[in-house]
Amino acid sequence: MTNKERVFRALTHQQPDRTPYQIDFTAKAMHRMIAYGGDDSFLHQIDNCFHGVRANPGPKTQWLAENLWQDEFGVQWDRSIDRDIGNVCNAVIPERDLGHWAPPDAHSPDRFEGFAEKCAAGAAKCVQFAIGFSLFERAWTLRGSMATLMVDMLDAPGFVDELLDALCDYNVSLVKQAVRYDIDAVHFGDDWGHQNGLLISPRLWERFLAPRLARQYAAAKQAGKFVTIHSCGKVDSLLPRLIELGLDCFNPFQPEVMDVYAMKRLYGDRLSFWGGVGTQELLPDATPDQVRAEARRLMSEIGAGGGYILAPAHAIPGDAKPENVLALIETARGG
């Protein structure tokens, strides 16, 4: 069975020959792993089941200074501490006015240049088209801070509608182009939670995000593609609604903020899960044997009948013990 077949079986709630998995690293974790082993040979032991592809970035995307990264929307990120994402340090839309702003051109002639080749490179895996910072996150980064957008939701809902509609239109345009190629799934990244609950109230989430999520998911589902999402935090209260909106697979499935085994029992017949290996406690603090035991339990219980992608609950962080990471890789591969 190929990795693509394993993922397809998992996402259609059928039992694959073994649980598919995906193991990714932050920059700090990669540096620590190489220092631990002396080289990057550990990467050759990993046979991940997803092959991620993205549209080509726009002309604004560039390094402005050693630690200052600008994305295609013009948002600038200070990466002096966090080399993977960084901290927003400008406001592309400083006022509640979109008169002088527009999203990048989704139909730029070079937007999907070379995309077919990118897809073909991962043909034996589940080819997944990804849009990060897709809606809520993209909106607040454009406004310069999350708090600013939250105040906008209360004081200027019409402005927020206009901004989110523009972002949703952009995302849907990208998806409609991507699904013409040989992809299997569309992945949307958009964090809605913190350690103890939602960042905004359920009422505001339903008011501002649900209708746009429905449009985004439909653009993929109507083309016969799976929909997967990433949202950090305790967002399990949203899972029933996300299922209604058409979600196939939820990531990162953090065991520190939700009972992952209970989630399988409650929603496992309608939703697949991707993650479950703790990055806040298990990988930094446990022993290799404890990591092996938990990974095996996850595959045995949550992976029963399909519906599960074994993975860390986020790209592996820098404080994860290298020996624990190697234990996870070994176990995922069937060791």
C-alpha positions in Angstrom: 0.0 0.0 0.0 1.4 3.4 -0.9 1.4 6.4 1.4 -1.4 8.0 -0.7 -3.5 4.9 -0.3 -2.9 4.8 3.4 -4.1 8.5 3.8 -7.1 7.9 1.5 -8.2 4.9 3.6 -7.7 6.9 6.8 -9.7 9.9 5.6 -12.5 7.6 4.4 -12.6 5.8 7.7 -11.2 2.5 6.4 -8.4 0.5 8.0 -5.1 1.0 6.2 -2.3 -1.6 6.5 -0.6 0.7 9.0 -1.4 4.1 10.4 -0.2 6.9 8.1 2.0 9.6 9.7 3.6 13.0 9.2 6.6 14.3 11.1 7.8 17.9 10.6 10.3 20.1 12.4 10.8 23.7 13.4 14.1 25.3 12.6 15.3 25.0 16.2 14.4 21.3 16.3 16.1 20.6 13.1 19.3 22.3 14.4 19.2 20.3 17.6 18.7 17.0 15.8 21.6 17.6 13.5 23.8 18.6 16.5 22.7 15.5 18.3 23.4 13.0 15.5 26.1 14.9 13.6 24.2 15.0 10.4 20.7 15.0 8.9 20.6 11.2 8.2 17.6 10.9 10.5 15.5 12.6 7.8 16.1 9.7 5.5 14.3 7.4 8.0 11.1 9.4 7.7 8.7 8.5 4.9 6.0 11.1 5.4 2.6 10.4 3.9 1.7 14.0 2.8 3.4 16.0 0.0 2.6 19.7 0.6 2.4 22.1 -2.4 1.7 25.9 -2.4 1.1 28.5 -5.0 4.0 30.7 -5.9 4.4 33.7 -3.7 3.9 37.2 -4.9 6.6 39.8 -5.5 6.3 41.3 -2.0 7.7 38.2 -0.5 11.3 38.8 0.5 13.9 39.2 3.3 14.1 42.9 4.2 16.9 42.4 6.7 18.6 39.6 8.4 15.7 38.9 10.8 12.9 40.7 9.0 10.7 38.7 6.6 7.9 40.2 4.5 5.1 37.9 3.2 3.2 38.3 0.0 0.6 40.5 1.7 3.2 42.9 2.9 3.1 41.8 6.5 6.5 42.0 8.1 7.7 39.4 10.6 10.5 39.8 13.1 12.2 36.4 13.1 15.0 37.2 15.4 13.5 34.7 18.0 11.1 32.5 16.1 12.8 31.6 12.8 9.8 29.7 11.5 7.0 32.4 11.7 8.1 35.4 13.8 6.2 38.3 15.3 4.2 40.8 13.3 5.8 44.2 13.4 3.8 46.4 11.0 0.2 47.2 10.1 -0.6 46.9 6.4 -4.1 48.1 7.0 -3.7 50.6 9.9 -7.2 52.2 9.6 -10.7 50.7 9.1 -10.5 51.5 5.4 -9.8 49.1 2.5 -9.8 51.9 -0.1 -6.1 51.7 -0.7 -5.6 48.0 -0.1 -6.2 44.9 -2.2 -5.1 41.2 -1.7 -2.4 39.8 -3.9 -3.4 38.9 -7.5 -4.6 35.3 -7.2 -4.6 35.0 -11.0 -1.1 36.3 -11.6 0.3 34.4 -14.7 3.1 32.9 -12.6 1.0 32.0 -9.6 0.8 28.3 -10.6 3.9 28.2 -12.8 5.6 24.8 -12.2 2.7 23.6 -10.0 2.1 20.5 -12.0 5.7 19.4 -11.5 5.4 20.1 -7.8 2.4 17.8 -7.6 4.1 15.1 -9.7 7.1 15.0 -7.3 4.8 13.7 -4.6 2.6 11.4 -6.6 3.0 8.4 -4.3 1.8 10.5 -1.3 -1.3 12.5 -0.5 -0.7 15.7 -2.4 -2.0 18.6 -0.3 -2.4 22.2 -1.5 -1.9 24.5 1.5 -3.0 28.0 2.4 -1.6 29.2 5.6 -2.9 32.1 7.7 -6.0 31.8 5.6 -8.7 33.9 7.2 -8.8 35.0 10.9 -5.1 35.0 11.2 -4.6 36.8 7.9 -7.0 39.5 8.9 -5.4 40.2 12.2 -1.9 40.2 10.8 -3.0 42.8 8.2 -4.4 44.9 11.0 -1.2 44.6 13.0 -2.4 42.8 16.0 -5.0 40.3 17.1 -6.5 42.7 19.6 -7.1 45.3 16.9 -9.2 42.9 14.9 -11.1 41.8 17.9 -12.1 45.4 18.7 -13.0 45.8 15.0 -15.4 42.8 15.3 -17.3 44.6 18.1 -17.0 48.2 16.9 -16.9 47.9 13.1 -18.4 44.6 12.0 -19.1 45.9 8.5 -15.4 46.6 8.0 -14.5 43.1 9.2 -17.0 41.6 6.8 -15.5 43.5 3.9 -12.0 42.4 4.9 -12.9 38.8 5.4 -14.8 38.6 2.2 -11.8 39.9 0.3 -9.6 37.3 1.9 -12.1 34.5 1.3 -12.5 35.5 -2.3 -8.7 35.3 -2.7 -8.5 31.9 -1.0 -11.4 30.5 -3.1 -9.7 31.8 -6.3 -6.5 29.9 -5.3 -8.4 26.7 -4.5 -10.4 26.8 -7.7 -7.1 27.0 -9.7 -5.3 24.4 -7.6 -8.0 21.7 -7.9 -7.4 21.7 -11.7 -4.1 19.9 -10.9 -3.4 16.5 -9.5 -3.9 17.3 -5.8 -5.8 15.2 -3.3 -6.6 17.6 -0.5 -6.7 21.3 0.4 -5.4 22.4 3.8 -6.3 25.7 5.5 -4.3 27.0 8.4 -6.1 29.4 10.8 -5.5 29.4 14.6 -8.7 30.0 16.6 -7.8 28.8 20.1 -5.5 29.1 23.1 -4.7 26.7 25.9 -8.1 27.0 27.6 -10.6 27.8 24.9 -11.5 30.0 21.8 -9.8 33.3 21.1 -13.1 34.8 20.2 -16.6 33.9 21.4 -18.6 31.1 19.7 -21.0 33.8 18.6 -18.3 35.9 16.8 -16.8 32.8 15.3 -20.1 31.8 13.8 -20.9 35.4 12.7 -17.6 36.1 11.0 -15.8 32.9 10.2 -18.3 30.1 9.6 -19.9 31.5 6.4 -16.5 32.1 4.8 -15.2 28.7 5.9 -18.2 27.1 4.3 -17.2 28.8 1.0 -13.6 27.8 1.2 -14.4 24.2 2.1 -17.0 24.0 -0.7 -14.5 25.1 -3.3 -12.4 22.0 -2.5 -15.3 19.6 -1.8 -17.1 20.4 -5.0 -14.0 19.3 -6.9 -13.8 16.0 -5.0 -10.9 16.9 -2.7 -10.5 16.3 1.0 -10.5 19.3 3.3 -8.0 19.4 6.2 -7.4 22.3 8.6 -4.9 23.4 11.2 -6.1 25.3 14.3 -4.0 25.3 17.4 -5.6 25.5 20.8 -8.7 24.1 22.6 -11.2 24.3 19.8 -12.9 21.0 20.3 -16.2 22.8 20.9 -16.2 23.7 17.2 -15.7 20.2 15.9 -19.5 19.5 15.4 -19.9 22.7 13.4 -16.7 22.0 11.3 -18.1 18.6 10.4 -21.3 20.3 9.2 -19.2 22.7 7.1 -17.5 19.8 5.3 -14.3 19.3 7.2 -12.6 15.9 6.7 -9.6 16.0 8.9 -8.6 18.2 12.0 -5.0 19.1 12.9 -3.1 19.5 15.3 -5.2 17.5 17.7 -3.3 18.6 20.9 -3.5 16.2 23.8 -2.6 19.0 26.2 -5.8 20.8 25.5 -8.3 18.1 24.6 -8.9 14.4 25.4 -7.9 13.0 22.0 -9.3 9.6 22.9 -12.7 11.1 23.8 -12.6 13.1 20.5 -12.3 9.8 18.6 -15.2 8.3 20.4 -17.4 11.3 19.9 -16.6 12.3 16.3 -14.5 9.5 14.9 -17.2 8.2 12.6 -17.5 11.7 10.9 -14.1 13.3 11.3 -10.5 12.2 10.9 -7.7 13.4 13.2 -4.1 14.4 12.5 -1.6 14.9 15.4 -2.1 13.7 18.9 1.6 13.3 19.9 2.2 15.9 22.6 4.8 18.6 21.9 4.4 20.5 25.2 5.0 17.6 27.6 5.6 14.2 25.9 8.4 14.9 23.4 10.3 17.4 25.7 9.9 15.6 29.0 9.1 11.9 28.6 11.5 9.0 28.0 11.8 7.2 24.6 9.9 4.2 26.0 7.1 6.5 27.0 7.0 8.1 23.6 6.9 4.6 22.0 4.1 3.5 24.2 2.0 6.6 23.6 2.5 6.5 19.8 1.5 2.8 19.8 -1.6 3.5 21.8 -2.6 6.4 19.5 -2.2 4.2 16.5 -4.0 1.3 18.1 -7.0 3.2 19.6 -7.5 6.3 17.5 -6.2 4.6 14.3 -8.6 1.7 14.7 -10.9 1.7 11.7 -8.9 4.5 10.0 -9.5 8.1 10.6 -6.1 9.0 12.0 -2.8 10.5 10.9 -0.1 10.0 13.6 1.9 13.2 14.0 3.3 15.6 16.6 0.7 18.1 17.7 2.8 20.8 15.9 6.0 20.8 14.0 8.5 19.4 16.5 9.7 22.2 18.8 13.3 23.0 19.8 12.9 21.6 23.3 12.0 18.1 22.2 14.6 15.5 23.2 16.3 14.1 20.1 16.1 10.6 21.5 12.4 11.0 21.9 12.1 12.2 18.3 14.0 9.2 17.1 11.8 6.9 19.1 8.7 8.5 17.5 10.2 8.0 14.0 11.0 4.4 14.7 7.5 3.7 16.1 5.7 5.5 13.3 7.6 3.3 10.8 6.5 0.2 12.6 9.3 -0.3 15.0 
